[in-house]
Amino acid sequence: MKAQQGIPSGLPAARYYRANDPQWHWLEERDDPQVSAFLEAANQQQADWFAPLAPLEEALYQSHLARRELAVTSLKTTLDHFTFWNETGAEDDYPCWWRHPNHQPEQHECFFDVRARAAEHDFYDMGDMALSPDEQWLAWTEDTQGDERFTLWMKALPSGPPVQLLSDIGAGLCWAEDQTATTATLLFTRFDDTQRPDSVWRFSLSLTEPGASKEPVLVLREEDPEFWLGIGKTRSRSWLLLESGSKDTSEIHLLPAHSPDSAPRCIQQRQPGVEYNIDHRPGSFYRLHNQAGAHFQLDFLPENQLGQSQLNWQTLIAHREEATLEGVDAFSWGLMLAERDHAQAQVRLRRLLFDAQHNCTLDETLALPEQPCSQMLEDAPHFDTQVVRLREESFTQPPSWFSLDLTSGERTLLKRVPVYGNLQPEQLVSRRLWATSRDGEQVPVSVVMRADLADRPLPTLLYGYGAYGEALDPWFSIARLELLERGAAFAVAHVRGGGERGEPWYLNGKMAHKENSFNDFLAAREALVEQGVSDSQRIAAYGASAGGLLVGTCINRAPEKFCAALLDVPFLDVLRTMQNPELPLTTAEYSEWGNPEEPEVAERIAAYSPVDNIKEQAYPALWIEGSWFDTRVSYWEPAKFYAQVSLQQQGSAPVLMRTDMSSGHGGASGRFKAWHDTARQDAFILWALGLNAQSSPAPA
């Protein structure tokens, strides 16, 4: 592949190289002016190289806008007193929130204009919004820098002035159920020095003079640096949940929602490797846990036993080898379960009904529109509802929302995301392939492409993540249509370390088994070629965050397998990051990667850490992106990788980096800037796949 014309003489990596620091550790000194100068020089190199592709970026962006509905109105949600929804104007980055009294739609009013909040800042991210129990007060958290440190605000609805209450807190909020005419309680989290949410606080708010509210009171502190704290509330609105968890261990404390000043009560002491979550129906608690096996089991406990020293949990659904129980949602009538079929890597929703004696009177699995697809239960605020809302999508079908009447079984389409333009969902086809990894394991690979091109090997973008047990279930992307229409295929490697085939799939791709993730990704690439889906000379890899680690390692080991790679806020300096417990996330990540204070762990991580395995070889074209305010993957991780690969590159393919100097791990704030960033990345991908000069005719 030829390098793009216009690269300035003298690479930034050559100009800023320090012989006494070949690992580029000096880039970690944020306050050193040379750091920002180096990043800006790399940005300029990228801009100069990219200049010939700028028209393609603009064409992709404009086409992207033409394909989607720009003026968006959300579905309405009816609570106890008001019906709520949001609207985003065709030219707006952020929405306005509206409400009207139930059954009185003519009295609608905008009560929160997020556009106006965001207009004052270069970066804006809404952390959480929470309505008071009487629906007359709004609390929210916002981040105006991208470093995920939030400020707490509050206002009376609909038009009270915003009052700033606290700064430098976590994103999440939860109201207790003790509201009176003059007071209410709000729970939130705070960070320690490594930006770990280590404590839950109770804030007694004055509703007559919010700015004069009392100082927050500590409710619970988590001392173990590997554990994070979060807050929630059962749908029954009876209990507040204080959830402490590491990557593989859980512990939950309960607070009565109507008396949040009570002492927290631990429902099950933590045990290493045991994860669980709790839900509640009056009379019963439900515990989903992996104590009896890796695929999880569902137990229940009569509520009147809660205060006893020995809790007598009873099995409701036993551990099974063929499926993993992933979630439980309690309603007055029974439970909705999410369970994953291991053979098909498919999640299904299951409904259980109970009588007054807690006997199961109905056990049914909801129908799926196709396989593979994503079907999920949307938030249902009413505990007694007999009508639930489902969200369904696939690689070929855009998101659709249905109401399901559990009494009659009637499904009603509420909304379907419209798709405009030449390429329509029915002109796409999705396939599920199976790749044989090095140890013989069968790895699922999903592919989507134009149906009229499915009989030939296509240029392909291969995406992977493979960490934290996250499952890459099918999702539709309007932006992806730009690649598909021009003749590319999009593939997803469901490697071990993810959760697509249950908990063992995750466990077999972490810690000492991380090598499986890399082998699986390369096996997926080979299967795409062998089964005639992909052109062996035109396969690009894409990985973001921990997926950047996956792709970075694979291009170090087999650069000839890919014509290009896109690494987005990539986790690349694994060993050094894990050796620094003062960085955000590090201690919490020990159970994912291991603690390198143990020599064998350090040796294992060093064997795959991308920054530590760069060598003189011909790398494919690389597009690397970082963010200046990223607290999850520090900007210097992609910068170090870029600098070292630039100097080791033995081929002619470009090595490029772009650092967003005004955002964090999630990238640009505002949908239009985010879409521009996507168009820029897609222009690079199309160039790398050889599809930038022409496109295959769109199907009729």
Number of C-alpha atoms within 10 A of each C-alpha: 13 10 13 16 12 14 16 12 7 10 17 22 21 12 10 16 17 13 8 7 10 12 16 20 13 15 20 15 12 13 9 11 9 14 18 17 13 19 24 18 19 23 20 18 22 22 18 16 19 20 14 13 20 16 12 20 22 15 15 22 23 14 17 21 17 13 20 16 13 14 12 15 15 13 13 12 14 18 16 12 15 19 18 21 17 19 18 18 14 11 10 16 18 24 20 18 18 19 24 19 17 14 11 11 12 8 10 14 16 17 19 21 15 17 17 12 15 20 12 10 12 14 18 22 23 18 18 16 17 17 16 19 19 14 14 13 17 20 22 21 26 24 23 21 20 26 19 23 20 25 20 24 18 23 20 19 17 15 11 13 10 15 15 16 17 14 15 16 21 28 23 20 21 23 24 27 22 17 18 12 9 11 15 19 23 21 24 26 26 23 18 14 10 16 21 23 23 24 22 24 18 21 21 21 22 17 18 12 11 20 13 11 15 11 13 17 13 15 20 18 16 17 11 13 19 21 23 24 24 23 20 18 21 18 21 18 18 18 22 26 23 24 21 24 21 22 17 17 18 22 22 23 20 21 21 20 21 16 15 22 16 12 13 17 15 16 16 13 11 16 12 11 14 18 21 22 16 24 22 25 22 12 14 17 20 25 25 21 22 20 16 13 15 20 23 28 22 24 18 21 19 17 15 10 15 16 10 8 7 8 14 13 15 14 14 15 13 14 20 14 12 12 21 25 26 19 17 22 21 23 24 17 16 19 20 20 19 20 21 23 17 20 12 14 20 21 26 19 20 16 17 18 17 15 11 8 7 13 10 13 10 11 12 11 14 12 10 14 12 12 15 20 22 22 26 16 17 14 12 18 16 17 16 14 13 14 18 17 18 21 17 23 23 23 26 22 23 17 19 17 22 20 18 18 15 13 8 9 11 11 16 13 12 13 14 15 15 14 17 16 11 12 18 17 18 10 16 21 17 22 15 14 18 18 25 17 21 13 9 9 13 16 22 22 25 23 22 24 27 25 13 14 18 19 10 11 19 24 27 32 26 26 25 28 28 32 25 20 23 14 22 20 20 22 15 19 14 17 19 19 27 22 25 22 21 19 24 31 27 23 28 24 27 30 35 34 31 27 27 28 27 29 24 18 22 25 22 18 26 23 18 16 15 23 20 20 29 26 19 30 29 23 21 29 25 17 20 25 17 14 12 14 24 27 18 19 15 20 27 25 29 22 23 21 20 22 22 28 27 33 30 30 23 22 22 23 17 13 18 14 20 25 24 28 30 27 26 25 29 30 27 31 22 22 24 17 20 23 15 13 16 13 18 20 22 21 24 20 19 18 17 22 24 20 21 20 10 9 10 13 17 19 12 19 24 18 14 23 21 27 28 20 14 20 16 14 14 17 28 27 26 26 21 24 23 28 27 23 21 23 19 21 26 24 27 25 24 26 29 22 23 24 25 21 23 20 17 15 19 14 15 14 19 22 24 23 28 23 23 20 18 18 23 25 24 17 22 23 22 17 13 16 13 15 18 18 16 17 25 19 18 22 26 24 28 25 16 25 24 16 19 17 10 10 15 12 9 14 14 7
